[in-house]
Amino acid sequence: MDLTPLQRVTLHRLVDGGQGPESQPRVALRWLRRYGLVDADGCPTDEGRAYLVELRELAQRRRDAHDAEVRRQRREDPLWGVRDAIRRWKADERDR
């Protein structure tokens, strides 16, 4: 199942944000209800909570993979720091 960003944010707000269903977009709630992620009252189901956990784990795996790639590039290129400083200098990101 692939949720839209609005549906993901709505599910996150319902589970972790402490916001009730009355303050959420009705269209997003309707689709989440169709997917079985929230019940008729707009409260998240166990499946909705589990799906949100899966989304977080997927995002964490992507971040870890990206960080590993950046670390690999830094190890392969000893002048990476110098090149990065030059790039930031040219982009007016001085003093950072």
N, CA, C and O atoms as a Tinker XYZ file with bonds, in Angstrom:
   384  protein
     1  N      0.843000   -1.159000    0.000000    73     2
     2  CA     0.000000    0.000000    0.000000    64     1     3
     3  C      0.896000    1.232000    0.000000    63     2     4     5
     4  O      1.873000    1.304000    0.744000    81     3
     5  N      0.553000    2.184000   -0.834000    73     3     6
     6  CA     1.350000    3.390000   -0.961000    64     5     7
     7  C      0.476000    4.582000   -0.601000    63     6     8     9
     8  O     -0.461000    4.913000   -1.328000    81     7
     9  N      0.776000    5.216000    0.504000    73     7    10
    10  CA    -0.007000    6.357000    0.954000    64     9    11
    11  C      0.540000    7.646000    0.364000    63    10    12    13
    12  O      1.735000    7.761000    0.089000    81    11
    13  N     -0.343000    8.608000    0.174000    73    11    14
    14  CA     0.087000    9.931000   -0.261000    64    13    15
    15  C      0.715000   10.645000    0.934000    63    14    16    17
    16  O      0.516000   10.231000    2.076000    81    15
    17  N      1.468000   11.711000    0.682000    73    15    18
    18  CA     2.059000   12.446000    1.806000    64    17    19
    19  C      1.008000   12.964000    2.800000    63    18    20    21
    20  O      1.245000   12.955000    4.008000    81    19
    21  N     -0.145000   13.412000    2.301000    73    19    22
    22  CA    -1.198000   13.885000    3.198000    64    21    23
    23  C     -1.706000   12.757000    4.095000    63    22    24    25
    24  O     -1.944000   12.968000    5.284000    81    23
    25  N     -1.868000   11.583000    3.538000    73    23    26
    26  CA    -2.343000   10.445000    4.323000    64    25    27
    27  C     -1.303000   10.030000    5.362000    63    26    28    29
    28  O     -1.651000    9.690000    6.493000    81    27
    29  N     -0.014000   10.058000    4.975000    73    27    30
    30  CA     1.050000    9.717000    5.914000    64    29    31
    31  C      1.092000   10.694000    7.089000    63    30    32    33
    32  O      1.196000   10.293000    8.248000    81    31
    33  N      1.008000   11.986000    6.762000    73    31    34
    34  CA     1.047000   13.008000    7.802000    64    33    35
    35  C     -0.161000   12.874000    8.720000    63    34    36    37
    36  O     -0.041000   13.006000    9.938000    81    35
    37  N     -1.324000   12.611000    8.130000    73    35    38
    38  CA    -2.533000   12.449000    8.929000    64    37    39
    39  C     -2.396000   11.264000    9.872000    63    38    40    41
    40  O     -2.741000   11.366000   11.049000    81    39
    41  N     -1.895000   10.140000    9.369000    73    39    42
    42  CA    -1.706000    8.965000   10.218000    64    41    43
    43  C     -0.706000    9.257000   11.334000    63    42    44    45
    44  O     -0.914000    8.861000   12.481000    81    43
    45  N      0.383000    9.956000   10.990000    73    43    46
    46  CA     1.388000   10.310000   11.996000    64    45    47
    47  C      0.772000   11.206000   13.073000    63    46    48    49
    48  O      1.019000   11.011000   14.263000    81    47
    49  N     -0.022000   12.180000   12.656000    73    47    50
    50  CA    -0.651000   13.083000   13.631000    64    49    51
    51  C     -1.602000   12.327000   14.547000    63    50    52    53
    52  O     -1.679000   12.609000   15.743000    81    51
    53  N     -2.319000   11.372000   13.988000    73    51    54
    54  CA    -3.269000   10.610000   14.799000    64    53    55
    55  C     -2.558000    9.713000   15.815000    63    54    56    57
    56  O     -3.000000    9.581000   16.956000    81    55
    57  N     -1.448000    9.096000   15.385000    73    55    58
    58  CA    -0.755000    8.145000   16.254000    64    57    59
    59  C      0.140000    8.862000   17.259000    63    58    60    61
    60  O      0.071000    8.583000   18.456000    81    59
    61  N      0.969000    9.772000   16.791000    73    59    62
    62  CA     1.982000   10.378000   17.667000    64    61    63
    63  C      1.735000   11.838000   18.003000    63    62    64    65
    64  O      2.255000   12.345000   18.996000    81    63
    65  N      0.954000   12.506000   17.192000    73    63    66
    66  CA     0.812000   13.949000   17.363000    64    65    67
    67  C     -0.140000   14.382000   18.447000    63    66    68    69
    68  O     -0.172000   15.558000   18.810000    81    67
    69  N     -0.912000   13.461000   18.968000    73    67    70
    70  CA    -1.861000   13.823000   20.006000    64    69    71
    71  C     -3.050000   14.601000   19.477000    63    70    72    73
    72  O     -3.802000   15.188000   20.255000    81    71
    73  N     -3.229000   14.613000   18.161000    73    71    74
    74  CA    -4.356000   15.323000   17.568000    64    73    75
    75  C     -5.488000   14.347000   17.300000    63    74    76    77
    76  O     -5.256000   13.186000   16.963000    81    75
    77  N     -6.680000   14.814000   17.447000    73    75    78
    78  CA    -7.841000   13.967000   17.217000    64    77    79
    79  C     -8.275000   13.980000   15.765000    63    78    80    81
    80  O     -7.816000   14.811000   14.981000    81    79
    81  N     -9.147000   13.073000   15.410000    73    79    82
    82  CA    -9.617000   12.984000   14.027000    64    81    83
    83  C    -10.432000   14.196000   13.585000    63    82    84    85
    84  O    -10.541000   14.461000   12.388000    81    83
    85  N    -11.000000   14.929000   14.528000    73    83    86
    86  CA   -11.816000   16.081000   14.148000    64    85    87
    87  C    -10.994000   17.202000   13.530000    63    86    88    89
    88  O    -11.549000   18.050000   12.832000    81    87
    89  N     -9.692000   17.228000   13.767000    73    87    90
    90  CA    -8.837000   18.274000   13.212000    64    89    91
    91  C     -8.076000   17.820000   11.964000    63    90    92    93
    92  O     -7.196000   18.532000   11.482000    81    91
    93  N     -8.409000   16.652000   11.446000    73    91    94
    94  CA    -7.702000   16.111000   10.284000    64    93    95
    95  C     -8.552000   16.243000    9.024000    63    94    96    97
    96  O     -9.779000   16.297000    9.103000    81    95
    97  N     -7.899000   16.294000    7.859000    73    95    98
    98  CA    -8.663000   16.388000    6.598000    64    97    99
    99  C     -9.563000   15.162000    6.406000    63    98   100   101
   100  O     -9.127000   14.024000    6.579000    81    99
   101  N    -10.806000   15.412000    6.051000    73    99   102
   102  CA   -11.759000   14.321000    5.904000    64   101   103
   103  C    -11.394000   13.369000    4.775000    63   102   104   105
   104  O    -11.616000   12.162000    4.877000    81   103
   105  N    -10.835000   13.910000    3.700000    73   103   106
   106  CA   -10.468000   13.053000    2.561000    64   105   107
   107  C     -9.395000   12.049000    2.975000    63   106   108   109
   108  O     -9.473000   10.868000    2.636000    81   107
   109  N     -8.393000   12.530000    3.712000    73   107   110
   110  CA    -7.321000   11.635000    4.159000    64   109   111
   111  C     -7.876000   10.584000    5.110000    63   110   112   113
   112  O     -7.510000    9.411000    5.029000    81   111
   113  N     -8.767000   11.007000    6.017000    73   111   114
   114  CA    -9.362000   10.043000    6.942000    64   113   115
   115  C    -10.184000    8.996000    6.201000    63   114   116   117
   116  O    -10.172000    7.818000    6.556000    81   115
   117  N    -10.890000    9.433000    5.178000    73   115   118
   118  CA   -11.708000    8.497000    4.406000    64   117   119
   119  C    -10.833000    7.419000    3.761000    63   118   120   121
   120  O    -11.167000    6.235000    3.802000    81   119
   121  N     -9.706000    7.840000    3.163000    73   119   122
   122  CA    -8.823000    6.850000    2.528000    64   121   123
   123  C     -8.158000    5.960000    3.557000    63   122   124   125
   124  O     -8.007000    4.759000    3.332000    81   123
   125  N     -7.758000    6.527000    4.678000    73   123   126
   126  CA    -7.153000    5.705000    5.728000    64   125   127
   127  C     -8.160000    4.694000    6.262000    63   126   128   129
   128  O     -7.788000    3.572000    6.607000    81   127
   129  N     -9.438000    5.083000    6.332000    73   127   130
   130  CA   -10.482000    4.156000    6.752000    64   129   131
   131  C    -10.636000    3.040000    5.721000    63   130   132   133
   132  O    -10.794000    1.874000    6.082000    81   131
   133  N    -10.590000    3.396000    4.447000    73   131   134
   134  CA   -10.695000    2.377000    3.384000    64   133   135
   135  C     -9.549000    1.388000    3.448000    63   134   136   137
   136  O     -9.730000    0.198000    3.193000    81   135
   137  N     -8.371000    1.881000    3.789000    73   135   138
   138  CA    -7.207000    1.001000    3.899000    64   137   139
   139  C     -7.204000    0.207000    5.193000    63   138   140   141
   140  O     -6.400000   -0.712000    5.351000    81   139
   141  N     -8.086000    0.542000    6.119000    73   139   142
   142  CA    -8.157000   -0.164000    7.388000    64   141   143
   143  C     -7.146000    0.314000    8.417000    63   142   144   145
   144  O     -6.869000   -0.387000    9.390000    81   143
   145  N     -6.591000    1.511000    8.205000    73   143   146
   146  CA    -5.578000    2.027000    9.115000    64   145   147
   147  C     -6.183000    2.836000   10.258000    63   146   148   149
   148  O     -5.541000    3.038000   11.288000    81   147
   149  N     -7.431000    3.303000   10.071000    73   147   150
   150  CA    -8.167000    3.954000   11.152000    64   149   151
   151  C     -9.554000    3.346000   11.202000    63   150   152   153
   152  O    -10.050000    2.822000   10.205000    81   151
   153  N    -10.182000    3.420000   12.376000    73   151   154
   154  CA   -11.534000    2.862000   12.497000    64   153   155
   155  C    -12.568000    3.926000   12.122000    63   154   156   157
   156  O    -12.207000    5.012000   11.669000    81   155
   157  N    -13.834000    3.618000   12.308000    73   155   158
   158  CA   -14.912000    4.516000   11.907000    64   157   159
   159  C    -14.887000    5.833000   12.681000    63   158   160   161
   160  O    -15.361000    6.853000   12.181000    81   159
   161  N    -14.336000    5.818000   13.897000    73   159   162
   162  CA   -14.248000    7.041000   14.697000    64   161   163
   163  C    -13.013000    7.870000   14.366000    63   162   164   165
   164  O    -12.846000    8.967000   14.899000    81   163
   165  N    -12.153000    7.365000   13.501000    73   163   166
   166  CA   -10.934000    8.071000   13.131000    64   165   167
   167  C     -9.754000    7.754000   14.019000    63   166   168   169
   168  O     -8.700000    8.377000   13.892000    81   167
   169  N     -9.910000    6.800000   14.912000    73   167   170
   170  CA    -8.796000    6.399000   15.786000    64   169   171
   171  C     -7.946000    5.351000   15.067000    63   170   172   173
   172  O     -8.484000    4.457000   14.415000    81   171
   173  N     -6.621000    5.457000   15.184000    73   171   174
   174  CA    -5.751000    4.509000   14.482000    64   173   175
   175  C     -5.934000    3.079000   14.992000    63   174   176   177
   176  O     -6.072000    2.850000   16.194000    81   175
   177  N     -5.932000    2.140000   14.077000    73   175   178
   178  CA    -6.010000    0.727000   14.431000    64   177   179
   179  C     -4.605000    0.193000   14.674000    63   178   180   181
   180  O     -3.621000    0.901000   14.460000    81   179
   181  N     -4.515000   -1.045000   15.115000    73   179   182
   182  CA    -3.202000   -1.671000   15.298000    64   181   183
   183  C     -2.460000   -1.758000   13.972000    63   182   184   185
   184  O     -1.239000   -1.604000   13.925000    81   183
   185  N     -3.206000   -2.008000   12.885000    73   183   186
   186  CA    -2.575000   -2.075000   11.568000    64   185   187
   187  C     -2.014000   -0.723000   11.166000    63   186   188   189
   188  O     -0.953000   -0.645000   10.547000    81   187
   189  N     -2.732000    0.352000   11.523000    73   187   190
   190  CA    -2.241000    1.694000   11.224000    64   189   191
   191  C     -0.965000    2.004000   11.974000    63   190   192   193
   192  O     -0.034000    2.585000   11.417000    81   191
   193  N     -0.921000    1.616000   13.244000    73   191   194
   194  CA     0.300000    1.836000   14.033000    64   193   195
   195  C      1.460000    1.012000   13.484000    63   194   196   197
   196  O      2.590000    1.495000   13.407000    81   195
   197  N      1.180000   -0.221000   13.106000    73   195   198
   198  CA     2.234000   -1.087000   12.557000    64   197   199
   199  C      2.740000   -0.530000   11.226000    63   198   200   201
   200  O      3.939000   -0.570000   10.950000    81   199
   201  N      1.826000   -0.013000   10.403000    73   199   202
   202  CA     2.231000    0.553000    9.116000    64   201   203
   203  C      3.128000    1.772000    9.335000    63   202   204   205
   204  O      4.111000    1.955000    8.618000    81   203
   205  N      2.794000    2.601000   10.318000    73   203   206
   206  CA     3.612000    3.766000   10.615000    64   205   207
   207  C      5.002000    3.340000   11.085000    63   206   208   209
   208  O      5.991000    3.983000   10.732000    81   207
   209  N      5.093000    2.278000   11.870000    73   207   210
   210  CA     6.393000    1.758000   12.308000    64   209   211
   211  C      7.202000    1.287000   11.103000    63   210   212   213
   212  O      8.406000    1.529000   11.030000    81   211
   213  N      6.538000    0.609000   10.151000    73   211   214
   214  CA     7.226000    0.166000    8.932000    64   213   215
   215  C      7.758000    1.345000    8.143000    63   214   216   217
   216  O      8.881000    1.304000    7.642000    81   215
   217  N      6.954000    2.404000    8.026000    73   215   218
   218  CA     7.404000    3.591000    7.300000    64   217   219
   219  C      8.633000    4.205000    7.958000    63   218   220   221
   220  O      9.568000    4.619000    7.274000    81   219
   221  N      8.629000    4.260000    9.285000    73   219   222
   222  CA     9.783000    4.819000    9.999000    64   221   223
   223  C     11.025000    3.968000    9.798000    63   222   224   225
   224  O     12.119000    4.498000    9.603000    81   223
   225  N     10.863000    2.647000    9.845000    73   223   226
   226  CA    12.011000    1.761000    9.643000    64   225   227
   227  C     12.563000    1.899000    8.236000    63   226   228   229
   228  O     13.779000    1.892000    8.044000    81   227
   229  N     11.680000    2.024000    7.245000    73   227   230
   230  CA    12.119000    2.210000    5.864000    64   229   231
   231  C     12.888000    3.518000    5.716000    63   230   232   233
   232  O     13.937000    3.555000    5.072000    81   231
   233  N     12.373000    4.583000    6.306000    73   231   234
   234  CA    13.067000    5.872000    6.241000    64   233   235
   235  C     14.426000    5.789000    6.929000    63   234   236   237
   236  O     15.404000    6.351000    6.437000    81   235
   237  N     14.493000    5.092000    8.062000    73   235   238
   238  CA    15.769000    4.946000    8.770000    64   237   239
   239  C     16.768000    4.145000    7.935000    63   238   240   241
   240  O     17.952000    4.480000    7.892000    81   239
   241  N     16.298000    3.096000    7.276000    73   239   242
   242  CA    17.195000    2.315000    6.410000    64   241   243
   243  C     17.716000    3.165000    5.260000    63   242   244   245
   244  O     18.884000    3.052000    4.888000    81   243
   245  N     16.861000    4.019000    4.692000    73   243   246
   246  CA    17.317000    4.913000    3.613000    64   245   247
   247  C     18.368000    5.887000    4.120000    63   246   248   249
   248  O     19.384000    6.112000    3.462000    81   247
   249  N     18.118000    6.470000    5.305000    73   247   250
   250  CA    19.107000    7.401000    5.869000    64   249   251
   251  C     20.421000    6.694000    6.152000    63   250   252   253
   252  O     21.489000    7.237000    5.867000    81   251
   253  N     20.358000    5.490000    6.709000    73   251   254
   254  CA    21.578000    4.735000    6.995000    64   253   255
   255  C     22.347000    4.417000    5.724000    63   254   256   257
   256  O     23.574000    4.514000    5.695000    81   255
   257  N     21.626000    4.035000    4.665000    73   255   258
   258  CA    22.285000    3.734000    3.393000    64   257   259
   259  C     22.941000    4.983000    2.819000    63   258   260   261
   260  O     24.051000    4.921000    2.290000    81   259
   261  N     22.260000    6.102000    2.922000    73   259   262
   262  CA    22.825000    7.357000    2.421000    64   261   263
   263  C     24.069000    7.744000    3.217000    63   262   264   265
   264  O     25.090000    8.127000    2.645000    81   263
   265  N     23.971000    7.637000    4.546000    73   263   266
   266  CA    25.122000    7.962000    5.387000    64   265   267
   267  C     26.305000    7.038000    5.097000    63   266   268   269
   268  O     27.452000    7.485000    5.078000    81   267
   269  N     26.031000    5.761000    4.873000    73   267   270
   270  CA    27.100000    4.822000    4.542000    64   269   271
   271  C     27.753000    5.197000    3.218000    63   270   272   273
   272  O     28.972000    5.097000    3.081000    81   271
   273  N     26.965000    5.622000    2.250000    73   271   274
   274  CA    27.511000    6.035000    0.947000    64   273   275
   275  C     28.389000    7.277000    1.110000    63   274   276   277
   276  O     29.461000    7.365000    0.512000    81   275
   277  N     27.941000    8.218000    1.907000    73   275   278
   278  CA    28.733000    9.431000    2.136000    64   277   279
   279  C     30.044000    9.078000    2.843000    63   278   280   281
   280  O     31.103000    9.591000    2.481000    81   279
   281  N     29.973000    8.199000    3.854000    73   279   282
   282  CA    31.208000    7.784000    4.541000    64   281   283
   283  C     32.151000    7.065000    3.582000    63   282   284   285
   284  O     33.365000    7.256000    3.647000    81   283
   285  N     31.595000    6.234000    2.687000    73   283   286
   286  CA    32.430000    5.523000    1.723000    64   285   287
   287  C     33.119000    6.510000    0.793000    63   286   288   289
   288  O     34.305000    6.359000    0.499000    81   287
   289  N     32.393000    7.514000    0.328000    73   287   290
   290  CA    32.992000    8.519000   -0.557000    64   289   291
   291  C     34.093000    9.293000    0.155000    63   290   292   293
   292  O     35.122000    9.613000   -0.441000    81   291
   293  N     33.876000    9.592000    1.424000    73   291   294
   294  CA    34.889000   10.338000    2.182000    64   293   295
   295  C     36.155000    9.512000    2.361000    63   294   296   297
   296  O     37.263000   10.045000    2.298000    81   295
   297  N     35.989000    8.197000    2.588000    73   295   298
   298  CA    37.167000    7.335000    2.741000    64   297   299
   299  C     37.932000    7.207000    1.435000    63   298   300   301
   300  O     39.162000    7.180000    1.436000    81   299
   301  N     37.213000    7.127000    0.319000    73   299   302
   302  CA    37.880000    6.956000   -0.969000    64   301   303
   303  C     38.561000    8.233000   -1.438000    63   302   304   305
   304  O     39.521000    8.169000   -2.206000    81   303
   305  N     38.084000    9.397000   -0.991000    73   303   306
   306  CA    38.627000   10.668000   -1.447000    64   305   307
   307  C     39.173000   11.442000   -0.241000    63   306   308   309
   308  O     38.408000   12.093000    0.472000    81   307
   309  N     40.487000   11.377000   -0.008000    73   307   310
   310  CA    41.056000   12.046000    1.159000    64   309   311
   311  C     40.905000   13.569000    1.115000    63   310   312   313
   312  O     40.960000   14.219000    2.159000    81   311
   313  N     40.717000   14.143000   -0.064000    73   311   314
   314  CA    40.581000   15.593000   -0.175000    64   313   315
   315  C     39.120000   16.036000   -0.151000    63   314   316   317
   316  O     38.803000   17.164000   -0.525000    81   315
   317  N     38.239000   15.150000    0.289000    73   315   318
   318  CA    36.816000   15.469000    0.278000    64   317   319
   319  C     36.524000   16.713000    1.112000    63   318   320   321
   320  O     35.733000   17.563000    0.700000    81   319
   321  N     37.145000   16.825000    2.261000    73   319   322
   322  CA    36.902000   17.969000    3.134000    64   321   323
   323  C     37.310000   19.281000    2.499000    63   322   324   325
   324  O     36.625000   20.292000    2.652000    81   323
   325  N     38.428000   19.268000    1.784000    73   323   326
   326  CA    38.906000   20.470000    1.102000    64   325   327
   327  C     37.938000   20.837000   -0.014000    63   326   328   329
   328  O     37.575000   22.003000   -0.174000    81   327
   329  N     37.525000   19.836000   -0.785000    73   327   330
   330  CA    36.585000   20.111000   -1.882000    64   329   331
   331  C     35.245000   20.624000   -1.349000    63   330   332   333
   332  O     34.624000   21.502000   -1.948000    81   331
   333  N     34.811000   20.068000   -0.226000    73   331   334
   334  CA    33.562000   20.519000    0.366000    64   333   335
   335  C     33.692000   21.952000    0.870000    63   334   336   337
   336  O     32.761000   22.743000    0.721000    81   335
   337  N     34.815000   22.293000    1.454000    73   335   338
   338  CA    35.029000   23.656000    1.935000    64   337   339
   339  C     35.045000   24.639000    0.767000    63   338   340   341
   340  O     34.482000   25.729000    0.863000    81   339
   341  N     35.687000   24.254000   -0.332000    73   339   342
   342  CA    35.709000   25.114000   -1.522000    64   341   343
   343  C     34.297000   25.284000   -2.077000    63   342   344   345
   344  O     33.908000   26.385000   -2.465000    81   343
   345  N     33.537000   24.200000   -2.113000    73   343   346
   346  CA    32.164000   24.278000   -2.624000    64   345   347
   347  C     31.326000   25.207000   -1.752000    63   346   348   349
   348  O     30.566000   26.025000   -2.271000    81   347
   349  N     31.459000   25.088000   -0.433000    73   347   350
   350  CA    30.701000   25.953000    0.467000    64   349   351
   351  C     31.153000   27.406000    0.343000    63   350   352   353
   352  O     30.337000   28.324000    0.422000    81   351
   353  N     32.462000   27.612000    0.147000    73   351   354
   354  CA    32.982000   28.973000    0.000000    64   353   355
   355  C     32.395000   29.623000   -1.243000    63   354   356   357
   356  O     31.984000   30.783000   -1.206000    81   355
   357  N     32.357000   28.887000   -2.331000    73   355   358
   358  CA    31.796000   29.426000   -3.573000    64   357   359
   359  C     30.296000   29.678000   -3.464000    63   358   360   361
   360  O     29.759000   30.555000   -4.142000    81   359
   361  N     29.628000   28.915000   -2.617000    73   359   362
   362  CA    28.183000   29.066000   -2.451000    64   361   363
   363  C     27.868000   30.078000   -1.341000    63   362   364   365
   364  O     26.718000   30.172000   -0.913000    81   363
   365  N     28.856000   30.826000   -0.874000    73   363   366
   366  CA    28.684000   31.816000    0.182000    64   365   367
   367  C     28.200000   31.208000    1.486000    63   366   368   369
   368  O     27.423000   31.830000    2.210000    81   367
   369  N     28.646000   30.014000    1.790000    73   367   370
   370  CA    28.314000   29.399000    3.068000    64   369   371
   371  C     29.515000   29.496000    4.001000    63   370   372   373
   372  O     29.858000   28.536000    4.691000    81   371
   373  N     30.131000   30.632000    4.014000    73   371   374
   374  CA    31.333000   30.812000    4.825000    64   373   375
   375  C     30.973000   30.786000    6.313000    63   374   376   377
   376  O     29.820000   30.993000    6.692000    81   375
   377  N     31.952000   30.535000    7.117000    73   375   378
   378  CA    31.829000   30.537000    8.580000    64   377   379
   379  C     30.863000   29.460000    9.086000    63   378   380   381
   380  O     30.194000   29.656000   10.101000    81   379
   381  N     30.791000   28.354000    8.402000    73   379   382
   382  CA    29.929000   27.267000    8.890000    64   381   383
   383  C     30.735000   26.040000    9.128000    63   382   384
   384  O     30.192000   25.015000    9.540000    81   383
